[in-house]
Amino acid sequence: VLFRSALVTFEKPETRTAETLTLALKLFYTTLMNVGFLFLIIGGNLEVFTMGRTFLWSRVMKEANVMSGSYSDFDVDWYQKTGTKLLHTLLLQIFIPQASKVVGLATTGMSRCWDRKCTTNMFLTRKITQLQLQALYTGPRFELESRYGQLHVVTRSDA
């Protein structure tokens, strides 16, 4: 995430919207590479494309365990082994980012309750300065780019 953010800053987009869109697309492409293409690269079999002949690039890839898996096509065995792993990864991609947001919301609510001494009196506070009070009640920045990138990964990976 830090590398993608630094790369977007290096590109120097003209507007905040362009920066958000660029970061969201970078998040989408990197996550898609991790989720979708790694399963293909690791589990795929390149021998079906070489038609029995040996090429230098096929030997190098076989030595590196790239495209040297046991699946040359999408068959029942592929769906039972690799397809279920892909499905589990996509399900985790759906729920894990939202779980962290729910935990953050719960801790913020508990902090506000503790600040009011667990009463409903909105005027009672333990904060001394206005800056401390605003920090408690403002909340974090809404990161549209990460949510947009995650949404694209989930909706585009299963198609």
Backbone as JSON, one array per atom type, in Angstrom:
{
  "sequence": "VLFRSALVTFEKPETRTAETLTLALKLFYTTLMNVGFLFLIIGGNLEVFTMGRTFLWSRVMKEANVMSGSYSDFDVDWYQKTGTKLLHTLLLQIFIPQASKVVGLATTGMSRCWDRKCTTNMFLTRKITQLQLQALYTGPRFELESRYGQLHVVTRSDA",
  "N": [[0.83, -1.19, 0.0], [1.95, 1.23, 0.77], [3.89, 1.53, -1.22], [2.31, 1.78, -3.53], [0.95, 4.16, -2.9], [3.12, 5.93, -2.76], [3.94, 5.78, -5.4], [1.75, 6.91, -6.74], [1.88, 9.49, -5.69], [4.32, 10.24, -6.78], [3.6, 10.36, -9.46], [2.17, 12.69, -9.54], [-0.71, 13.67, -9.75], [-3.19, 15.95, -11.07], [-5.58, 16.61, -9.73], [-7.46, 15.84, -6.75], [-9.36, 13.92, -7.26], [-8.32, 12.61, -9.52], [-6.07, 11.5, -8.34], [-7.25, 9.75, -6.48], [-8.62, 8.0, -8.21], [-6.47, 6.9, -9.69], [-5.03, 5.61, -7.65], [-6.97, 3.76, -6.82], [-7.25, 2.16, -9.11], [-4.66, 1.1, -9.26], [-4.62, -0.41, -6.92], [-6.63, -2.24, -7.57], [-5.48, -3.6, -9.81], [-3.12, -4.74, -8.72], [-4.14, -6.37, -6.68], [-5.78, -8.05, -8.18], [-3.83, -9.36, -9.67], [-2.6, -10.78, -7.6], [-4.73, -12.38, -6.67], [-6.11, -13.58, -8.9], [-4.33, -14.2, -11.18], [-2.11, -15.47, -10.06], [-3.05, -17.97, -9.23], [-3.49, -19.12, -11.7], [-0.89, -19.08, -12.81], [0.55, -20.68, -11.03], [-0.91, -23.1, -10.89], [-1.43, -23.79, -13.53], [-0.71, -25.54, -16.66], [1.83, -25.55, -18.92], [2.6, -27.23, -20.95], [0.64, -28.02, -22.73], [0.51, -26.03, -24.61], [2.94, -26.15, -25.93], [2.92, -28.4, -27.46], [4.3, -30.83, -27.16], [6.91, -30.26, -27.97], [10.15, -29.02, -26.99], [11.1, -26.0, -25.68], [13.36, -23.29, -24.99], [12.34, -21.33, -23.22], [10.24, -22.76, -22.1], [11.58, -24.74, -20.69], [12.97, -23.18, -18.83], [10.84, -22.03, -17.42], [9.69, -24.35, -16.38], [11.71, -25.26, -14.68], [11.63, -23.21, -12.83], [9.27, -23.73, -11.63], [6.98, -22.54, -12.71], [3.94, -22.35, -14.29], [3.85, -25.12, -14.36], [2.04, -26.86, -13.37], [-0.55, -29.32, -12.69], [-2.8, -29.0, -14.24], [-4.23, -28.63, -17.32], [-6.51, -27.68, -18.37], [-9.77, -26.36, -17.52], [-11.22, -28.46, -15.57], [-13.18, -30.9, -13.75], [-11.58, -31.7, -11.62], [-9.86, -29.49, -11.38], [-11.7, -27.51, -10.55], [-12.44, -28.58, -8.08], [-10.1, -28.48, -6.58], [-8.32, -26.15, -7.13], [-10.23, -24.2, -7.82], [-11.88, -24.04, -5.53], [-10.07, -22.99, -3.69], [-9.63, -20.5, -4.84], [-12.2, -19.45, -4.59], [-12.45, -19.34, -1.78], [-10.45, -17.45, -1.25], [-11.55, -15.19, -2.53], [-13.88, -14.86, -0.98], [-12.7, -14.19, 1.46], [-11.57, -11.78, 0.64], [-13.86, -10.29, 0.43], [-14.98, -10.11, 3.04], [-12.98, -9.58, 5.05], [-11.8, -6.88, 4.76], [-14.07, -5.35, 5.42], [-14.58, -6.21, 8.02], [-12.51, -5.08, 9.5], [-13.24, -2.42, 9.41], [-15.65, -2.46, 10.83], [-14.73, -3.18, 13.36], [-13.18, -0.92, 13.92], [-15.23, 1.0, 14.01], [-16.64, 0.1, 16.26], [-14.7, 0.41, 18.32], [-14.4, 3.17, 18.24], [-16.95, 4.0, 19.02], [-16.98, 2.97, 21.64], [-14.93, 4.52, 22.76], [-16.08, 7.06, 22.66], [-18.23, 6.66, 24.36], [-16.87, 6.16, 26.78], [-15.69, 8.66, 27.07], [-17.91, 10.26, 27.65], [-18.51, 9.31, 30.11], [-20.11, 7.1, 30.06], [-22.77, 7.98, 29.86], [-25.8, 9.47, 28.54], [-25.61, 12.13, 28.2], [-24.75, 14.59, 26.09], [-23.25, 16.85, 26.47], [-21.41, 16.43, 28.43], [-18.03, 15.8, 28.91], [-14.72, 14.42, 28.9], [-12.62, 15.52, 27.65], [-10.21, 18.11, 27.23], [-9.45, 20.14, 25.45], [-10.71, 21.74, 22.44], [-9.66, 20.64, 20.14], [-9.0, 18.0, 20.89], [-11.57, 17.02, 21.34], [-12.71, 17.26, 18.79], [-11.08, 15.47, 17.4], [-11.93, 13.08, 18.49], [-14.62, 12.92, 17.69], [-14.7, 13.37, 14.94], [-13.71, 11.34, 13.24], [-12.12, 8.89, 11.02], [-10.5, 9.46, 7.8], [-12.42, 8.98, 4.87], [-11.7, 6.4, 2.9], [-11.97, 6.17, -0.2], [-10.65, 5.12, -2.44], [-9.48, 2.64, -1.7], [-11.74, 1.11, -1.09], [-13.1, 1.15, -3.53], [-11.25, -0.13, -5.2], [-11.18, -2.7, -3.98], [-13.83, -3.47, -4.36], [-13.92, -3.68, -7.16], [-12.11, -5.81, -7.53], [-13.47, -7.99, -6.37], [-15.86, -8.06, -7.87], [-14.96, -8.32, -10.5], [-13.22, -10.49, -10.58], [-14.59, -12.86, -10.31], [-15.99, -13.2, -12.61]],
  "CA": [[0.0, 0.0, 0.0], [2.83, 2.39, 0.8], [4.53, 1.67, -2.52], [1.32, 2.32, -4.45], [0.72, 5.56, -2.54], [4.3, 6.69, -3.17], [3.93, 5.84, -6.86], [0.74, 7.89, -7.13], [2.43, 10.81, -5.34], [5.36, 10.51, -7.76], [2.94, 10.71, -10.72], [1.67, 14.06, -9.37], [-1.98, 13.95, -10.43], [-3.58, 17.34, -10.95], [-6.68, 16.79, -8.79], [-7.65, 14.77, -5.75], [-10.14, 12.87, -7.92], [-7.39, 11.84, -10.34], [-5.23, 10.73, -7.42], [-8.07, 8.66, -5.94], [-8.86, 7.04, -9.28], [-5.21, 6.22, -9.99], [-4.73, 4.69, -6.55], [-7.95, 2.67, -6.84], [-6.91, 1.25, -10.21], [-3.44, 0.37, -8.88], [-5.04, -1.41, -5.94], [-7.36, -3.28, -8.3], [-4.59, -4.42, -10.63], [-2.21, -5.55, -7.89], [-4.9, -7.42, -6.0], [-6.18, -9.01, -9.2], [-2.66, -10.2, -9.95], [-2.41, -11.7, -6.47], [-5.84, -13.32, -6.52], [-6.48, -14.34, -10.09], [-3.3, -14.72, -12.06], [-1.2, -16.39, -9.36], [-3.63, -19.32, -9.29], [-3.25, -19.6, -13.06], [0.54, -19.29, -13.01], [1.02, -21.79, -10.2], [-1.61, -24.36, -11.16], [-1.57, -24.07, -14.96], [0.27, -26.41, -17.3], [2.25, -24.94, -20.17], [2.93, -28.24, -21.94], [-0.41, -28.13, -23.73], [0.77, -25.03, -25.64], [4.17, -26.46, -26.65], [2.61, -29.57, -28.31], [5.32, -31.86, -27.03], [8.25, -29.76, -28.28], [10.82, -28.38, -25.87], [11.66, -24.69, -25.97], [14.19, -22.78, -23.91], [11.5, -20.66, -22.24], [9.44, -23.74, -21.36], [12.47, -25.39, -19.72], [13.24, -22.22, -17.76], [9.64, -21.92, -16.59], [9.5, -25.61, -15.66], [12.69, -25.26, -13.59], [11.2, -22.23, -11.83], [7.93, -24.16, -11.18], [5.98, -21.62, -13.22], [3.1, -23.0, -15.29], [4.18, -26.53, -14.43], [1.06, -27.56, -12.54], [-1.14, -30.53, -13.26], [-4.06, -28.7, -14.9], [-4.11, -28.0, -18.62], [-7.82, -27.13, -18.71], [-10.68, -26.25, -16.39], [-12.03, -29.67, -15.47], [-13.78, -31.11, -12.43], [-10.5, -31.74, -10.62], [-9.42, -28.11, -11.18], [-12.7, -26.81, -9.74], [-12.44, -29.11, -6.72], [-8.89, -28.11, -5.83], [-7.91, -24.75, -7.32], [-11.41, -23.34, -7.81], [-12.33, -23.79, -4.16], [-9.11, -22.07, -3.07], [-9.93, -19.18, -5.39], [-13.45, -19.01, -3.96], [-12.14, -18.97, -0.38], [-9.71, -16.18, -1.28], [-12.49, -14.12, -2.85], [-14.73, -14.64, 0.19], [-11.9, -13.42, 2.41], [-11.46, -10.43, 0.09], [-15.13, -9.59, 0.67], [-15.34, -9.89, 4.44], [-11.9, -9.09, 5.92], [-11.72, -5.41, 4.82], [-15.24, -4.79, 6.13], [-14.46, -6.53, 9.44], [-11.64, -4.09, 10.14], [-14.02, -1.18, 9.54], [-16.61, -2.66, 11.91], [-13.97, -3.12, 14.62], [-12.86, 0.49, 14.12], [-16.46, 1.67, 14.42], [-16.95, -0.3, 17.64], [-13.76, 1.04, 19.25], [-14.72, 4.6, 18.29], [-18.14, 4.13, 19.86], [-16.61, 2.76, 23.04], [-14.15, 5.69, 23.19], [-17.02, 8.15, 22.89], [-18.99, 6.33, 25.58], [-15.98, 6.38, 27.91], [-15.51, 10.1, 27.19], [-19.11, 10.82, 28.29], [-18.68, 8.54, 31.35], [-21.19, 6.15, 29.75], [-24.09, 8.59, 30.01], [-26.33, 9.99, 27.28], [-25.44, 13.58, 28.21], [-23.81, 14.96, 25.03], [-22.44, 18.0, 26.88], [-20.41, 15.97, 29.38], [-16.85, 15.27, 28.22], [-13.45, 14.4, 29.63], [-11.63, 16.2, 26.82], [-9.91, 19.45, 27.73], [-9.4, 21.12, 24.36], [-11.6, 21.52, 21.31], [-8.96, 19.77, 19.2], [-9.18, 16.63, 21.36], [-12.97, 16.67, 21.12], [-12.9, 17.07, 17.35], [-10.38, 14.24, 17.0], [-12.75, 11.96, 18.93], [-15.91, 12.86, 17.01], [-14.62, 13.55, 13.5], [-13.56, 10.04, 12.58], [-11.03, 8.81, 10.04], [-10.76, 9.85, 6.42], [-13.12, 7.96, 4.1], [-10.77, 5.98, 1.86], [-12.75, 5.69, -1.34], [-9.84, 4.37, -3.39], [-9.32, 1.25, -1.28], [-13.03, 0.43, -1.21], [-13.38, 1.02, -4.95], [-10.37, -1.18, -5.7], [-11.64, -3.99, -3.46], [-15.09, -3.78, -5.04], [-13.6, -4.15, -8.5], [-11.49, -7.14, -7.47], [-14.48, -8.99, -6.07], [-16.84, -8.18, -8.94], [-14.35, -8.66, -11.78], [-12.47, -11.74, -10.49], [-15.44, -14.05, -10.4], [-16.68, -13.25, -13.9]],
  "C": [[0.88, 1.25, 0.0], [3.51, 2.62, -0.54], [3.56, 2.26, -3.53], [1.05, 3.79, -4.16], [1.9, 6.43, -2.96], [4.35, 6.83, -4.69], [2.92, 6.86, -7.37], [1.23, 9.31, -6.82], [3.51, 11.21, -6.34], [4.76, 10.93, -9.11], [2.39, 12.14, -10.72], [0.37, 14.33, -10.14], [-2.43, 15.38, -10.14], [-4.68, 17.58, -9.92], [-6.72, 15.64, -7.8], [-8.44, 13.61, -6.36], [-9.24, 12.0, -8.78], [-6.48, 10.98, -9.47], [-6.0, 9.53, -6.86], [-8.3, 7.59, -6.99], [-7.61, 6.25, -9.62], [-4.87, 5.22, -8.9], [-5.69, 3.52, -6.52], [-7.63, 1.67, -7.95], [-5.64, 0.47, -9.91], [-3.76, -0.72, -7.86], [-5.77, -2.56, -6.63], [-6.41, -4.18, -9.07], [-3.65, -5.28, -9.79], [-2.96, -6.66, -7.16], [-5.39, -8.47, -6.98], [-5.03, -9.92, -9.57], [-2.45, -11.22, -8.83], [-3.5, -12.77, -6.43], [-5.99, -14.2, -7.75], [-5.33, -14.98, -10.82], [-2.31, -15.64, -11.36], [-1.73, -17.81, -9.35], [-3.38, -19.93, -10.67], [-1.78, -19.93, -13.27], [1.04, -20.5, -12.24], [0.38, -23.11, -10.63], [-1.72, -24.73, -12.62], [-0.46, -24.96, -15.49], [0.57, -25.86, -18.68], [2.49, -25.96, -21.27], [1.86, -28.38, -23.02], [-0.19, -27.14, -24.87], [2.02, -25.35, -26.46], [4.0, -27.65, -27.58], [3.74, -30.59, -28.32], [6.74, -31.41, -27.33], [8.82, -29.05, -27.06], [11.45, -27.07, -26.33], [12.47, -24.24, -24.77], [13.33, -22.15, -22.83], [10.64, -21.64, -21.47], [10.3, -24.49, -20.35], [12.75, -24.48, -18.54], [12.03, -22.11, -16.84], [9.38, -23.2, -15.79], [10.47, -25.71, -14.48], [12.28, -24.31, -12.47], [9.82, -22.57, -11.24], [6.85, -23.16, -11.55], [5.24, -22.33, -14.35], [3.47, -24.48, -15.46], [3.25, -27.34, -13.54], [0.45, -28.74, -13.27], [-2.43, -30.26, -14.03], [-3.82, -27.99, -16.22], [-5.43, -27.4, -19.08], [-8.66, -27.06, -17.44], [-11.58, -27.49, -16.38], [-12.53, -29.8, -14.04], [-12.72, -31.09, -11.34], [-9.98, -30.33, -10.33], [-10.4, -27.37, -10.29], [-12.7, -27.29, -8.3], [-11.23, -28.64, -5.92], [-8.59, -26.62, -5.94], [-9.1, -23.81, -7.24], [-11.92, -23.04, -6.41], [-11.37, -22.87, -3.42], [-9.35, -20.64, -3.54], [-11.21, -18.62, -4.77], [-13.23, -18.59, -2.51], [-11.4, -17.64, -0.33], [-10.64, -15.01, -1.58], [-13.44, -13.83, -1.69], [-13.98, -13.86, 1.27], [-11.74, -11.99, 1.95], [-12.73, -9.62, 0.32], [-15.26, -9.19, 2.13], [-14.23, -9.28, 5.31], [-11.79, -7.56, 5.92], [-12.9, -4.77, 5.56], [-15.16, -5.07, 7.63], [-13.58, -5.52, 10.15], [-12.38, -2.76, 10.33], [-15.05, -1.29, 10.67], [-15.91, -2.6, 13.27], [-13.59, -1.67, 14.92], [-14.06, 1.29, 14.58], [-16.81, 1.35, 15.87], [-15.99, 0.36, 18.64], [-14.0, 2.54, 19.35], [-15.94, 4.85, 19.16], [-17.84, 3.94, 21.33], [-15.79, 3.93, 23.58], [-15.07, 6.87, 23.48], [-17.85, 7.91, 24.14], [-18.13, 6.58, 26.82], [-15.78, 7.88, 28.14], [-16.7, 10.75, 27.9], [-19.41, 10.14, 29.63], [-19.9, 7.64, 31.26], [-22.57, 6.7, 30.09], [-24.55, 9.06, 28.64], [-26.22, 11.5, 27.19], [-24.35, 13.96, 27.2], [-22.9, 16.12, 25.42], [-21.36, 17.61, 27.88], [-19.24, 15.36, 28.61], [-15.64, 15.3, 29.15], [-12.35, 15.13, 28.87], [-11.45, 17.63, 27.32], [-9.97, 20.49, 26.62], [-10.39, 20.76, 23.26], [-10.97, 20.57, 20.28], [-9.1, 18.3, 19.59], [-10.61, 16.15, 21.11], [-13.26, 16.43, 19.64], [-12.23, 15.79, 16.86], [-11.21, 13.01, 17.37], [-14.0, 11.81, 18.07], [-15.84, 13.03, 15.49], [-14.51, 12.22, 12.77], [-12.46, 10.06, 11.54], [-11.47, 9.28, 8.66], [-11.42, 8.68, 5.68], [-12.26, 7.6, 2.89], [-11.54, 5.34, 0.71], [-11.93, 4.8, -2.26], [-9.67, 2.91, -2.99], [-10.63, 0.49, -1.41], [-13.39, 0.19, -2.67], [-12.52, -0.09, -5.56], [-10.8, -2.56, -5.25], [-12.95, -4.42, -4.13], [-14.83, -4.3, -6.45], [-12.97, -5.53, -8.5], [-12.56, -8.2, -7.28], [-15.44, -9.15, -7.24], [-16.21, -8.61, -10.26], [-13.63, -10.0, -11.75], [-13.34, -12.95, -10.68], [-16.16, -14.16, -11.73], [-16.01, -14.21, -14.87]]
}
